[in-house]
Amino acid sequence: MSHSSSILVVDGPSETTEVLRAVFEPRGHAVDRVRQSQLPSGSSPGVVVWHTSEFEDASAADRFTGVPRVVIGRARVTEPASGTRRFSQPFEYGELLGAIESLLAE
């Protein structure tokens, strides 16, 4: 699977993407960032990091059903909890990195 080692960051601060690139790109993982309105069709990343607002209904995240996800914020996402990690704002980058590492390893 060519996209299995990629990490897709949806929305959120650019600092999140910079930190993930600094940590994961030297390990061979591609890190890309898109806005929710610009989600690519047909892509299958290894992990999705989804930033949500408190009022957002993250139904667009359902297009990644079956893809391990980290949801940052309070929006509801309909998927089994096993492949999803949740963080509230503000979050610690160390915890985020650990969650992504464990999801990539699964």
N, C-alpha and C positions, 0 to 999 in steps of 0.2 A: 504494500500500500504506500503510495508515494507521499501522501499527505499525513501519514500517521505520526510523524515527528514534528508537525507544525502546531503552533499555538496562535489562535486568533483572538485578539482583544477587540471587543465591541464597545465603543464609546469609552467614557472615562477619561481621566487626565493622561496626557502624553507621558508623564513621568512613569506611569505604570508600564507602558510599553518600553520605555528606555531601560528600566530596571530589568524587565524580563529579557530584553535583548542582551544586556550585559551579562546576565547569568546563563541563559539557555543557548544563545547562538554559538558560543565557543564549544558547546557540547553537541553541536550538530542539529539543533532544533531551529527551524525558521519561526520568526515572530512577526506577525502582521497585525496592523491596526486598521479598523474600518469604523465608519459611523453606521448605526443601525439602518439608516436610510440607504446605505450603499452596500448592503450585504451581497456578496457574490453568490450567484446561483451555482449549484452543483459542486461546491467545495466541500471537502470532508476533512477538517482539521483534526489533529489528535486531541486537543483540548481547546475549549472555548472559555475565555474569561469575559463574562458579561456584566458590565456596569449598568445598573438600573437606577431610576429615580424612585422616590417613595410612591409616586402616583402612577408610575408606568405599569402597564400590564404586559409582561414580557412574553406575550403570545408569539412574537416573532422568534423568540428563542426556541420555540417548538420545532422550527425547521431543522434544528440540530438534535432531534430526538435520537438517542443512542450514542451520542458523542459526549464524553465526559465534560462536565462544566463546572466552573467556579462562578457563582452568582454573587456579585457585590452590590448590596442594597436590599430593599425590602419587597420588590415586586414578586408576584407569585409566578412560578414556572411549573408547568404540569409535567412532571417526569418522576421516575423512581428516584428516591433519595440516594440510592447506592452510588450512582455515578455523578453526584452533585455535591459540591461543598459550598457552604454559604458563609458570607462575611457581611457584617454591618459596617457602615461608614462611621468613623474612620477605622481602617484596618492596618495591621502590621504586615510589612512586606515579607518578613521572615515566615509568617504563617501562610501567606499567599504562595510563596515559593515552595514551601513544604507540601501544600495541597496539590500544586501543579505537578511536582515531582512524583507524588504518590499516584495521581491520575495517569500520568504518562507511563508509569511502571505497570499499571493494571492491564 
